[in-house]
Amino acid sequence: MSPHVLILGGTTEARELAAVLAARPGVRVTTSLAGRVSRPGALDGEVRTGGFGGAEGLAAWIRDRDVTAVVDATHPFAAGITANAARAAETTGRPLVVLRRPGWSPAPGDRWHDVPSLEAAAALLPSLGRRAFLTTGRLGLAVFAHVTDVHFVVRSVEPPEPPMPPDTRLVLARGPFTLADELTLLRGHRVDVLVTKDSGGAATSPKLTAARTLGLPVVVVRRPALPDGVTAVPDVAGVLARLGLAAP
């Protein structure tokens, strides 16, 4: 059976992997997107959009389409998808590779406050500042909806849906953003605290450098743990090695 790799996710790493696999003779690649962004960027290979119906639906899709391996390249905080992928891979006997960019580590001068969840971030936030740049994703805004004594600056590619904090300034923009961009935003909105998820990678790290430059505290929501028995690789090369598709 020729390889058919199913990639879950629309991250930068997922796109890179799709491009590499699609260029390999005899390798079929399908990338599955959640459909939360209305205009996703172009992808190499086949593309499907929408959910599978849980782990059972994903397992059925894997069998029906003769998928030979699954790569979970979703966002590091997409814990539900990762759990479903692990169960589906175990059910079908297909190998699962989790592709996760390395997380962030504090540098000298950083004022980081690590928390285990968005709920913990919302509880801690009012003690650190009154004008917050909230960069935890539009789907997590509801967790902060009850925080009434903080002015929030929220940047999003598309307008978020309610509920959201009552005192919110929405900035519609698509990254990546440079250090100069982030400094301009923080200064222009008089931000005194940054809230972010530990997404990792260089594309979204300039906001951390900007916060360090301005001496701002940063609330960092740490990643959820991977399912038992599941390990991650940090890059596309690691995925290819795990799948036995590395260049000789």
LUMFI-116423 format. One record per residue (C-alpha): x, z, y. Coordinates in Angstrom, 2 decimals, always signed. Example, Ala and Ser with C-alpha at 12.3 -4.5 7.8 and 13.67 -1.06 7.14 Angstrom:
+---------+---------+---------+
:    east :      up :   north :
+---------+---------+---------+
:  +12.30 :   +7.80 :   -4.50 :
:  +13.67 :   +7.14 :   -1.06 :
+---------+---------+---------+
END
This chain:
+---------+---------+---------+
:    east :      up :   north :
+---------+---------+---------+
:   +0.00 :   +0.00 :   +0.00 :
:   +1.38 :   -0.95 :   +3.41 :
:   +1.73 :   +1.94 :   +5.84 :
:   -1.27 :   +2.70 :   +8.02 :
:   -0.46 :   +5.48 :  +10.47 :
:   -3.25 :   +7.26 :  +12.35 :
:   -2.10 :   +8.79 :  +15.64 :
:   -4.30 :  +11.44 :  +17.20 :
:   -3.99 :  +11.77 :  +20.94 :
:   -3.29 :  +10.00 :  +24.21 :
:   -0.14 :  +11.81 :  +25.29 :
:   +2.95 :  +10.01 :  +26.54 :
:   +4.62 :  +10.66 :  +23.21 :
:   +1.63 :   +9.18 :  +21.35 :
:   +1.93 :   +5.99 :  +23.37 :
:   +5.65 :   +5.77 :  +22.73 :
:   +5.12 :   +6.24 :  +19.01 :
:   +2.34 :   +3.62 :  +18.89 :
:   +4.62 :   +1.10 :  +20.58 :
:   +7.46 :   +1.76 :  +18.14 :
:   +5.24 :   +1.59 :  +15.05 :
:   +3.33 :   -1.49 :  +16.20 :
:   +6.64 :   -3.34 :  +16.51 :
:   +7.53 :   -2.59 :  +12.89 :
:   +6.70 :   -5.46 :  +10.51 :
:   +4.11 :   -4.47 :   +7.94 :
:   +3.12 :   -1.22 :   +9.65 :
:   -0.46 :   -0.80 :  +10.85 :
:   -1.08 :   +1.78 :  +13.55 :
:   -4.34 :   +3.14 :  +14.91 :
:   -4.46 :   +5.52 :  +17.86 :
:   -7.53 :   +7.73 :  +18.22 :
:   -8.48 :   +8.89 :  +21.73 :
:  -10.93 :  +11.66 :  +22.52 :
:  -12.60 :   +9.57 :  +25.22 :
:  -12.37 :  +12.19 :  +27.98 :
:  -10.69 :   +9.74 :  +30.38 :
:  -12.83 :   +6.73 :  +31.31 :
:   -9.90 :   +4.35 :  +31.91 :
:   -7.04 :   +5.16 :  +29.55 :
:   -3.83 :   +3.17 :  +29.77 :
:   -3.09 :   +0.29 :  +27.43 :
:   -1.94 :   +1.11 :  +23.91 :
:   -0.13 :   -0.91 :  +21.26 :
:   -1.87 :   -1.38 :  +17.94 :
:   -5.50 :   -0.59 :  +17.18 :
:   -7.46 :   +1.96 :  +19.23 :
:  -10.57 :   +4.00 :  +18.45 :
:  -12.38 :   +6.38 :  +20.79 :
:  -14.45 :   +9.47 :  +20.11 :
:  -14.57 :  +12.34 :  +17.65 :
:  -14.61 :  +12.19 :  +13.87 :
:  -17.13 :  +14.93 :  +13.17 :
:  -14.75 :  +17.73 :  +12.29 :
:  -12.22 :  +17.95 :   +9.50 :
:  -14.61 :  +16.48 :   +6.93 :
:  -15.34 :  +13.44 :   +9.09 :
:  -11.65 :  +12.91 :   +9.74 :
:  -10.89 :  +13.13 :   +6.02 :
:  -13.57 :  +10.53 :   +5.29 :
:  -12.18 :   +8.22 :   +7.97 :
:   -8.68 :   +8.57 :   +6.51 :
:   -9.90 :   +7.61 :   +3.05 :
:  -12.15 :   +4.78 :   +4.21 :
:   -9.42 :   +3.12 :   +6.31 :
:   -6.60 :   +3.61 :   +3.78 :
:   -4.59 :   +5.76 :   +6.19 :
:   -1.26 :   +6.70 :   +4.62 :
:   -0.07 :   +9.26 :   +7.20 :
:   -1.46 :  +11.19 :  +10.16 :
:   +0.44 :  +12.07 :  +13.32 :
:   -1.08 :  +14.71 :  +15.56 :
:   +0.27 :  +13.83 :  +19.01 :
:   -2.50 :  +15.52 :  +20.95 :
:   -1.97 :  +17.92 :  +23.85 :
:   -0.23 :  +21.15 :  +22.78 :
:   -3.42 :  +23.06 :  +23.63 :
:   -5.76 :  +20.91 :  +21.52 :
:   -5.85 :  +23.62 :  +18.85 :
:   -9.17 :  +22.54 :  +17.37 :
:   -8.01 :  +18.98 :  +16.73 :
:   -4.76 :  +20.21 :  +15.21 :
:   -6.64 :  +22.55 :  +12.86 :
:   -8.95 :  +19.71 :  +11.79 :
:   -5.98 :  +17.42 :  +11.21 :
:   -4.29 :  +20.03 :   +9.02 :
:   -7.40 :  +20.52 :   +6.91 :
:   -8.04 :  +16.78 :   +6.61 :
:   -4.46 :  +16.10 :   +5.57 :
:   -4.63 :  +18.81 :   +2.93 :
:   -7.97 :  +17.50 :   +1.64 :
:   -6.80 :  +13.89 :   +1.40 :
:   -3.23 :  +14.59 :   +0.31 :
:   -1.84 :  +12.56 :   +3.21 :
:   +1.25 :  +13.73 :   +5.07 :
:   +0.70 :  +15.24 :   +8.53 :
:   +3.34 :  +15.21 :  +11.25 :
:   +2.74 :  +17.18 :  +14.44 :
:   +4.51 :  +15.72 :  +17.47 :
:   +4.97 :  +18.31 :  +20.23 :
:   +7.29 :  +18.04 :  +23.22 :
:   +9.36 :  +21.23 :  +23.65 :
:   +7.81 :  +23.95 :  +25.77 :
:   +9.17 :  +25.13 :  +29.10 :
:  +11.65 :  +27.94 :  +29.58 :
:  +12.15 :  +29.82 :  +32.86 :
:  +15.20 :  +29.06 :  +35.00 :
:  +17.04 :  +31.43 :  +37.34 :
:  +14.81 :  +32.19 :  +40.31 :
:  +11.53 :  +31.63 :  +38.45 :
:   +8.81 :  +34.27 :  +38.83 :
:   +6.83 :  +33.56 :  +35.68 :
:   +4.02 :  +35.66 :  +34.24 :
:   +3.31 :  +34.64 :  +30.64 :
:   -0.24 :  +35.02 :  +29.35 :
:   -1.75 :  +34.09 :  +25.98 :
:   -4.94 :  +32.42 :  +27.21 :
:   -6.87 :  +30.98 :  +30.14 :
:   -9.02 :  +34.11 :  +30.15 :
:   -5.92 :  +36.27 :  +30.59 :
:   -4.74 :  +33.98 :  +33.40 :
:   -8.06 :  +34.36 :  +35.21 :
:   -7.85 :  +38.15 :  +34.91 :
:   -4.28 :  +38.33 :  +36.22 :
:   -4.55 :  +35.74 :  +38.99 :
:   -6.19 :  +37.78 :  +41.80 :
:   -3.35 :  +40.32 :  +41.66 :
:   -0.77 :  +37.61 :  +42.40 :
:   -2.26 :  +35.52 :  +45.19 :
:   -5.29 :  +34.29 :  +47.10 :
:   -4.60 :  +30.52 :  +47.24 :
:   -3.98 :  +29.11 :  +43.77 :
:   -2.92 :  +25.67 :  +42.62 :
:   -4.78 :  +25.48 :  +39.31 :
:   -3.26 :  +22.89 :  +36.95 :
:   -4.75 :  +23.93 :  +33.61 :
:   -6.92 :  +20.81 :  +33.19 :
:  -10.44 :  +20.06 :  +34.32 :
:  -11.96 :  +21.15 :  +31.00 :
:  -10.70 :  +24.71 :  +31.54 :
:  -12.17 :  +25.23 :  +35.01 :
:  -15.20 :  +27.07 :  +33.67 :
:  -13.00 :  +29.99 :  +32.65 :
:  -12.19 :  +30.57 :  +36.35 :
:  -15.76 :  +30.07 :  +37.61 :
:  -16.29 :  +33.81 :  +38.04 :
:  -13.19 :  +34.26 :  +40.23 :
:  -14.69 :  +34.43 :  +43.71 :
:  -11.87 :  +35.97 :  +45.75 :
:   -9.34 :  +33.15 :  +45.27 :
:   -9.25 :  +29.71 :  +46.94 :
:   -8.44 :  +27.11 :  +44.28 :
:   -6.73 :  +23.77 :  +44.71 :
:   -7.52 :  +21.60 :  +41.68 :
:   -5.94 :  +18.19 :  +41.07 :
:   -7.60 :  +15.83 :  +38.63 :
:   -7.67 :  +12.15 :  +37.74 :
:  -11.47 :  +12.23 :  +37.63 :
:  -13.99 :  +14.65 :  +39.19 :
:  -14.51 :  +17.67 :  +36.94 :
:  -17.93 :  +18.80 :  +35.82 :
:  -19.32 :  +22.23 :  +36.68 :
:  -19.07 :  +25.12 :  +36.32 :
:  -15.99 :  +25.65 :  +38.43 :
:  -14.78 :  +28.29 :  +40.90 :
:  -17.02 :  +28.46 :  +43.98 :
:  -14.13 :  +28.12 :  +46.45 :
:  -12.43 :  +24.96 :  +45.18 :
:  -10.67 :  +22.12 :  +46.96 :
:  -10.52 :  +19.04 :  +44.72 :
:   -7.60 :  +16.62 :  +44.97 :
:   -8.14 :  +13.35 :  +43.07 :
:   -4.80 :  +11.84 :  +42.08 :
:   -3.00 :  +10.40 :  +39.07 :
:   +0.57 :  +11.42 :  +38.22 :
:   +3.40 :  +11.50 :  +37.63 :
:   +4.25 :  +13.51 :  +40.74 :
:   +7.69 :  +14.00 :  +42.25 :
:   +9.20 :  +17.22 :  +43.53 :
:   +8.54 :  +16.01 :  +47.08 :
:   +4.87 :  +15.40 :  +46.17 :
:   +4.49 :  +18.90 :  +44.79 :
:   +6.23 :  +20.57 :  +47.72 :
:   +3.97 :  +18.70 :  +50.12 :
:   +0.86 :  +19.80 :  +48.25 :
:   +1.90 :  +23.44 :  +47.95 :
:   +2.88 :  +23.69 :  +51.59 :
:   -0.06 :  +21.67 :  +52.89 :
:   -2.61 :  +23.84 :  +51.11 :
:   -0.67 :  +27.08 :  +51.73 :
:   -0.62 :  +27.82 :  +48.01 :
:   +0.77 :  +31.24 :  +47.11 :
:   +0.45 :  +31.14 :  +43.29 :
:   +0.59 :  +28.41 :  +40.61 :
:   -1.38 :  +28.51 :  +37.36 :
:   -0.34 :  +26.14 :  +34.59 :
:   -0.33 :  +25.61 :  +30.85 :
:   +2.96 :  +25.33 :  +28.96 :
:   +2.52 :  +21.59 :  +28.43 :
:   +6.26 :  +20.94 :  +28.32 :
:   +8.01 :  +17.69 :  +29.15 :
:   +9.52 :  +16.35 :  +32.34 :
:   +6.48 :  +14.51 :  +33.71 :
:   +4.69 :  +17.65 :  +34.90 :
:   +7.67 :  +19.95 :  +35.47 :
:   +8.27 :  +19.17 :  +39.20 :
:   +5.48 :  +21.62 :  +40.11 :
:   +7.53 :  +24.38 :  +38.47 :
:  +10.62 :  +23.40 :  +40.46 :
:   +8.51 :  +23.33 :  +43.62 :
:   +7.17 :  +26.82 :  +42.92 :
:  +10.73 :  +28.07 :  +42.32 :
:  +11.89 :  +26.45 :  +45.55 :
:   +9.14 :  +28.21 :  +47.51 :
:   +9.49 :  +31.50 :  +45.63 :
:   +5.94 :  +31.41 :  +44.29 :
:   +4.73 :  +33.33 :  +41.24 :
:   +3.63 :  +31.18 :  +38.31 :
:   +1.08 :  +32.13 :  +35.67 :
:   +2.09 :  +30.31 :  +32.48 :
:   -0.47 :  +30.03 :  +29.68 :
:   +1.53 :  +29.86 :  +26.47 :
:   +0.65 :  +27.50 :  +23.62 :
:   -1.60 :  +28.44 :  +20.71 :
:   +0.12 :  +28.84 :  +17.37 :
:   +0.13 :  +25.96 :  +14.90 :
:   -1.90 :  +26.34 :  +11.69 :
:   -0.19 :  +28.16 :   +8.83 :
:   +2.35 :  +25.98 :   +7.07 :
:   +2.41 :  +23.35 :   +9.84 :
:   +5.60 :  +22.66 :  +11.77 :
:   +6.24 :  +20.31 :  +14.67 :
:   +8.88 :  +17.75 :  +15.58 :
:   +9.90 :  +17.32 :  +19.24 :
:  +10.16 :  +13.54 :  +19.58 :
:   +9.35 :  +10.09 :  +18.22 :
:  +12.60 :   +9.95 :  +16.27 :
:  +11.58 :  +13.09 :  +14.41 :
:   +8.25 :  +11.54 :  +13.47 :
:   +9.90 :   +8.38 :  +12.15 :
:  +12.28 :  +10.47 :  +10.05 :
:   +9.42 :  +12.52 :   +8.59 :
:   +7.51 :   +9.35 :   +7.74 :
:  +10.53 :   +7.67 :   +6.19 :
:  +10.43 :   +4.93 :   +8.80 :
:  +13.65 :   +5.73 :  +10.61 :
:  +16.04 :   +2.83 :  +11.18 :
:  +18.68 :   +2.64 :   +8.44 :
+---------+---------+---------+
END
